[in-house]
Amino acid sequence: MIMDVGELIKREPVKVAPDSSIREACVIMKREGVGSLLVESGGNPVGFFTERDVINAIANGISLDEKVSSVMTQGVVTIQADKDVSEAILLMNNEGIRHLVVVDGQGKVIGVISMREAAWALNSMTLDSSVW
């Protein structure tokens, strides 16, 4: 059984503007119960802000009042929603990243998946196929 990346999308991506403060971004992450935010500028994805970025900022003495853009992971890698989950894992591994922006056939952002979600899905598919 093959699972498409789009099947992993459960909600719209939680977004933040690059000029938001790190503190504001942390509040959004806590409120929404997520570990990463899609950073958008002018409706276009420009990066990710993750829990790791928060840890690095604190460890480096960066004020929580600084802008998200100063600590975010810049750039995004996209994958089409109809691609196989194993392709997503391979892409993340090859790019050395933990998050992918999922787009529809027209290139519109429909969600974000993490390496953890993709690996869990692939593991579940493997277990299901080994049982049957």
One Martini backbone bead per residue (centre of mass of N, CA, C, O) as a GRO file, in nm:
protein
  132
    1MET     BB    1   0.094   0.039   0.025
    2ILE     BB    2   0.045   0.366  -0.086
    3MET     BB    3   0.138   0.696   0.024
    4ASP     BB    4   0.050   1.011   0.011
    5VAL     BB    5   0.144   1.313   0.120
    6GLY     BB    6  -0.146   1.444   0.135
    7GLU     BB    7  -0.248   1.239   0.364
    8LEU     BB    8  -0.082   1.399   0.601
    9ILE     BB    9  -0.276   1.631   0.584
   10LYS     BB   10  -0.464   1.799   0.860
   11ARG     BB   11  -0.365   2.104   0.809
   12GLU     BB   12  -0.295   2.405   0.804
   13PRO     BB   13  -0.047   2.601   0.809
   14VAL     BB   14   0.149   2.753   1.038
   15LYS     BB   15   0.204   3.105   1.053
   16VAL     BB   16   0.468   3.355   0.990
   17ALA     BB   17   0.632   3.644   1.003
   18PRO     BB   18   0.954   3.768   0.968
   19ASP     BB   19   0.880   4.033   1.166
   20SER     BB   20   0.841   3.867   1.390
   21SER     BB   21   0.887   3.766   1.692
   22ILE     BB   22   1.005   3.514   1.870
   23ARG     BB   23   0.793   3.535   2.088
   24GLU     BB   24   0.543   3.527   1.905
   25ALA     BB   25   0.609   3.250   1.782
   26CYS     BB   26   0.597   3.091   2.049
   27VAL     BB   27   0.301   3.148   2.108
   28ILE     BB   28   0.190   3.011   1.857
   29MET     BB   29   0.308   2.730   1.907
   30LYS     BB   30   0.161   2.683   2.173
   31ARG     BB   31  -0.133   2.735   2.084
   32GLU     BB   32  -0.109   2.515   1.829
   33GLY     BB   33   0.083   2.266   1.888
   34VAL     BB   34   0.375   2.331   1.756
   35GLY     BB   35   0.727   2.300   1.618
   36SER     BB   36   0.638   2.473   1.357
   37LEU     BB   37   0.682   2.741   1.114
   38LEU     BB   38   0.565   2.913   0.848
   39VAL     BB   39   0.735   3.141   0.654
   40GLU     BB   40   0.578   3.444   0.535
   41SER     BB   41   0.595   3.649   0.226
   42GLY     BB   42   0.354   3.756   0.035
   43GLY     BB   43   0.245   3.440   0.031
   44ASN     BB   44   0.541   3.326   0.060
   45PRO     BB   45   0.762   3.088   0.118
   46VAL     BB   46   1.088   3.138   0.318
   47GLY     BB   47   1.051   2.942   0.579
   48PHE     BB   48   1.156   2.822   0.905
   49PHE     BB   49   1.027   2.787   1.242
   50THR     BB   50   1.182   2.633   1.521
   51GLU     BB   51   1.273   2.492   1.810
   52ARG     BB   52   1.573   2.503   1.733
   53ASP     BB   53   1.583   2.809   1.691
   54VAL     BB   54   1.524   2.879   1.984
   55ILE     BB   55   1.762   2.737   2.115
   56ASN     BB   56   1.983   2.885   1.956
   57ALA     BB   57   1.909   3.169   2.045
   58ILE     BB   58   1.949   3.130   2.347
   59ALA     BB   59   2.243   3.014   2.335
   60ASN     BB   60   2.330   3.300   2.171
   61GLY     BB   61   2.178   3.556   2.311
   62ILE     BB   62   1.909   3.605   2.175
   63SER     BB   63   1.653   3.795   2.154
   64LEU     BB   64   1.302   3.759   2.163
   65ASP     BB   65   1.274   4.046   1.998
   66GLU     BB   66   1.363   3.935   1.759
   67LYS     BB   67   1.349   3.832   1.449
   68VAL     BB   68   1.276   3.554   1.281
   69SER     BB   69   1.472   3.609   1.034
   70SER     BB   70   1.741   3.580   1.220
   71VAL     BB   71   1.675   3.238   1.280
   72MET     BB   72   1.575   3.108   1.049
   73THR     BB   73   1.509   2.882   0.803
   74GLN     BB   74   1.604   2.920   0.490
   75GLY     BB   75   1.397   2.814   0.288
   76VAL     BB   76   1.230   2.580   0.064
   77VAL     BB   77   1.087   2.259   0.017
   78THR     BB   78   0.906   2.089  -0.229
   79ILE     BB   79   0.597   1.887  -0.266
   80GLN     BB   80   0.386   1.688  -0.406
   81ALA     BB   81   0.091   1.542  -0.297
   82ASP     BB   82   0.124   1.277  -0.507
   83LYS     BB   83   0.355   1.178  -0.359
   84ASP     BB   84   0.549   0.965  -0.206
   85VAL     BB   85   0.665   0.922   0.108
   86SER     BB   86   0.944   0.808   0.030
   87GLU     BB   87   1.022   1.062  -0.134
   88ALA     BB   88   1.020   1.258   0.104
   89ILE     BB   89   1.241   1.125   0.270
   90LEU     BB   90   1.462   1.140   0.056
   91LEU     BB   91   1.457   1.447   0.022
   92MET     BB   92   1.524   1.523   0.314
   93ASN     BB   93   1.787   1.368   0.328
   94ASN     BB   94   1.933   1.506   0.083
   95GLU     BB   95   1.880   1.811   0.211
   96GLY     BB   96   1.891   1.821   0.531
   97ILE     BB   97   1.584   1.800   0.634
   98ARG     BB   98   1.250   1.820   0.827
   99HIS     BB   99   1.084   1.994   0.605
  100LEU     BB  100   0.786   2.018   0.397
  101VAL     BB  101   0.627   2.159   0.129
  102VAL     BB  102   0.295   2.124   0.029
  103VAL     BB  103   0.166   2.086  -0.304
  104ASP     BB  104  -0.024   2.135  -0.557
  105GLY     BB  105  -0.072   2.137  -0.900
  106GLN     BB  106  -0.050   2.477  -0.873
  107GLY     BB  107   0.151   2.542  -0.612
  108LYS     BB  108  -0.019   2.531  -0.363
  109VAL     BB  109  -0.030   2.558  -0.036
  110ILE     BB  110  -0.140   2.279   0.198
  111GLY     BB  111   0.134   2.207   0.364
  112VAL     BB  112   0.315   2.022   0.624
  113ILE     BB  113   0.599   1.809   0.666
  114SER     BB  114   0.765   1.573   0.855
  115MET     BB  115   0.985   1.334   0.916
  116ARG     BB  116   0.822   1.199   1.137
  117GLU     BB  117   0.557   1.162   0.979
  118ALA     BB  118   0.674   1.004   0.740
  119ALA     BB  119   0.802   0.771   0.902
  120TRP     BB  120   0.545   0.676   1.036
  121ALA     BB  121   0.390   0.609   0.777
  122LEU     BB  122   0.593   0.406   0.662
  123ASN     BB  123   0.588   0.216   0.904
  124SER     BB  124   0.284   0.152   0.894
  125MET     BB  125   0.287   0.030   0.609
  126THR     BB  126   0.488  -0.197   0.672
  127LEU     BB  127   0.322  -0.332   0.892
  128ASP     BB  128   0.066  -0.385   0.730
  129SER     BB  129   0.205  -0.563   0.504
  130SER     BB  130   0.322  -0.783   0.708
  131VAL     BB  131   0.042  -0.886   0.815
  132TRP     BB  132  -0.075  -0.950   0.510
   0.00000   0.00000   0.00000
